[in-house]
């Protein structure tokens, strides 16, 4: 009441001036907050154009044999099947065999590396003329963690916060290795012949053994989720898995369930890629699973990168 009387006793011009200052300050706060959010999640930053990755393998002049769930051309062999885990979750399993490690690639949104650059898996796959693809590690949603794609090092800032910092390295011979960012630099890995470094995590299987424990989870994630994972059985023989989740038809998997599945499929090394609404499997021009990006709406989420098989 005392403040109201003081304002009533001031000259009208002074009162209007103070009100304009308050309104101006409020508008500034709103605009600043909007800018911070746009800068963090929308405005593309630090763009590095990627060279279009090609295998360099000589052209083979014969038609591949393609069905709804398989592909065979003499150098690439892919078979895909759908299974139910514990009669509550649908998983899509791709068994991939290639004759040359150069047939395993990474693709980037907009063919560029940068913050807030995103595209759906199918668009990246089609532009790269992929045979098969799954989503990658969505490096664009964080500012730390090694990013090396197709032999080019885009980001060497380490992230030691679990699970980020437990990375998957794909070497030039196509083999897999789990590394800790705290133990080796990205430059050392690149110079030693790393072709890809994925930094989502955690590792699911290492040296043939399950590498997670009951209740372990990615930061802020739900216990059961749509999932995406990549694993290696033996040289140039890979398993790539995507599970549906968060729907009445498909519950989702825990990390432990996903790790056990990858081990049961014969993986010596397996790694958790970005899941949730990002989890997407694409083959022969179509998305095979049911990405749950917006609640009950089945739709692809825009992401930073994919892993794909192609020439």
Buried (B, 14 or more C-beta within 10 A) or exposed (E): EEEEEEEEEEEEEEEEEEEEEEEEEEEEEEEEEEEEEEEEEEEBEEEEEBEEBEBEEEEEEEEBEBEEBBBBBEBBBBBBEEEEBEEEBBBBBBBBBBEBBBBBBBBBBBBBBBBBBBBBBBBBBBBBEBBBBBBBBBBBBBEBBBBBBBBBBBBBEBBEEEBBBBBBBBBEEBBBBBBEBEEBEBEEBBEEEBBBBBBBBBBBBBEEEBBBEEEBBBEEBBEBBBBBBBBBBEEBBBBBBBBBBBBEEBBBBBBBBBBBBBBEBBBBBBBBBBBBBBBBBBBBEEBBBBBBBEEEEBEBBBBBBBBBBBB
